Amino acid sequence: MGYVYECSFICSIIIIMSQSRVLSCGRLLLLGLLITHLINNAHPTNEAKNSEIVAYAYTIWIGSNVTEELTILLNSPVNTNFYDAMIQAAELDSRFAFEAKDTPLGHYITSISGIKEDVKKNVYWLIYCLPDHPDPNQKPGEELMSPVGVDFLIVKNGAHYLFWYRDVDLSKGAH
C-alpha cells in the first residue's frame, strides 16, 4: 500500500514541477532524480513484479520559434507505443490532450493542447526522438524526426520525445 502512496506523491510533485513554462536544469535534474528514486525503490504488487517499466520525457513545443514549451515525465510498461504514452500524458495533465485521425497507416495527430494543424499555412505537428531534453536554442534537425508514426514508435527508457508544432516547407521537406 505504501508503494501506491509514494508513486502518487512523486507523480504529483513531477506534475507540479513540470507546469512551469520552461524547466531549469536544476528542476530537470530533480525530476530525473525523483523518477529514478521511484523506479529503483519501487516495491510493486505481485501483478506488476514481472513487468518492466521505462521512464522517459515527452515535450511539446509550440511555434517554429518555440513560444511555449510543456514537458511531462512518464513511466510506462516496456513496449508501450507513443500513442498510448500520449493518452497517459493527457490523463495526467489536460494540457497534453490531443486529437487524432484513425487512418489505415495508424493514428495521425491533428491537434495537441487545443492547437490544431493548419494545412493552409503548412503548420503541422511533427514528432522527434531525441537523446536529451530538447533545447529551443538548438532546434533538432530532420534526422531526429521519427521515421514511424505514433502507433509504431515504441518508447525507450531515458529517451526524450518532442512533438513540435511548426511550419513545414513542403517544397523541401520538414527542415
SULSULBEL-V91792 format. One record per residue. N is the residue number from 1. RES is the residue in one letter. OMEGA is omega in whole degrees, 0 to 359 (999 if undefined). Layout:
n = {N | N}
res = {RES | RES}
omega = {OMEGA | OMEGA}
This chain:
n = {1 | 2 | 3 | 4 | 5 | 6 | 7 | 8 | 9 | 10 | 11 | 12 | 13 | 14 | 15 | 16 | 17 | 18 | 19 | 20 | 21 | 22 | 23 | 24 | 25 | 26 | 27 | 28 | 29 | 30 | 31 | 32 | 33 | 34 | 35 | 36 | 37 | 38 | 39 | 40 | 41 | 42 | 43 | 44 | 45 | 46 | 47 | 48 | 49 | 50 | 51 | 52 | 53 | 54 | 55 | 56 | 57 | 58 | 59 | 60 | 61 | 62 | 63 | 64 | 65 | 66 | 67 | 68 | 69 | 70 | 71 | 72 | 73 | 74 | 75 | 76 | 77 | 78 | 79 | 80 | 81 | 82 | 83 | 84 | 85 | 86 | 87 | 88 | 89 | 90 | 91 | 92 | 93 | 94 | 95 | 96 | 97 | 98 | 99 | 100 | 101 | 102 | 103 | 104 | 105 | 106 | 107 | 108 | 109 | 110 | 111 | 112 | 113 | 114 | 115 | 116 | 117 | 118 | 119 | 120 | 121 | 122 | 123 | 124 | 125 | 126 | 127 | 128 | 129 | 130 | 131 | 132 | 133 | 134 | 135 | 136 | 137 | 138 | 139 | 140 | 141 | 142 | 143 | 144 | 145 | 146 | 147 | 148 | 149 | 150 | 151 | 152 | 153 | 154 | 155 | 156 | 157 | 158 | 159 | 160 | 161 | 162 | 163 | 164 | 165 | 166 | 167 | 168 | 169 | 170 | 171 | 172 | 173 | 174 | 175}
res = {M | G | Y | V | Y | E | C | S | F | I | C | S | I | I | I | I | M | S | Q | S | R | V | L | S | C | G | R | L | L | L | L | G | L | L | I | T | H | L | I | N | N | A | H | P | T | N | E | A | K | N | S | E | I | V | A | Y | A | Y | T | I | W | I | G | S | N | V | T | E | E | L | T | I | L | L | N | S | P | V | N | T | N | F | Y | D | A | M | I | Q | A | A | E | L | D | S | R | F | A | F | E | A | K | D | T | P | L | G | H | Y | I | T | S | I | S | G | I | K | E | D | V | K | K | N | V | Y | W | L | I | Y | C | L | P | D | H | P | D | P | N | Q | K | P | G | E | E | L | M | S | P | V | G | V | D | F | L | I | V | K | N | G | A | H | Y | L | F | W | Y | R | D | V | D | L | S | K | G | A | H}
omega = {180 | 179 | 181 | 180 | 179 | 178 | 180 | 181 | 182 | 178 | 177 | 178 | 181 | 180 | 181 | 182 | 184 | 182 | 175 | 185 | 180 | 180 | 176 | 178 | 179 | 179 | 178 | 179 | 179 | 178 | 178 | 178 | 178 | 179 | 180 | 178 | 181 | 181 | 186 | 184 | 182 | 174 | 188 | 177 | 181 | 179 | 188 | 184 | 184 | 181 | 178 | 182 | 173 | 178 | 184 | 181 | 177 | 182 | 174 | 170 | 178 | 178 | 178 | 178 | 178 | 179 | 178 | 180 | 176 | 178 | 174 | 176 | 185 | 171 | 182 | 175 | 175 | 179 | 174 | 176 | 186 | 176 | 178 | 176 | 178 | 177 | 179 | 180 | 181 | 177 | 180 | 184 | 185 | 177 | 178 | 177 | 184 | 174 | 181 | 171 | 175 | 183 | 176 | 179 | 182 | 181 | 177 | 185 | 182 | 184 | 173 | 177 | 178 | 182 | 184 | 174 | 179 | 185 | 181 | 180 | 181 | 177 | 187 | 171 | 180 | 181 | 180 | 174 | 188 | 178 | 183 | 176 | 182 | 180 | 180 | 178 | 177 | 185 | 181 | 179 | 181 | 181 | 179 | 175 | 180 | 178 | 181 | 178 | 186 | 180 | 184 | 177 | 181 | 182 | 182 | 179 | 178 | 183 | 176 | 180 | 183 | 168 | 186 | 176 | 187 | 178 | 183 | 174 | 185 | 178 | 181 | 189 | 185 | 180 | 999}
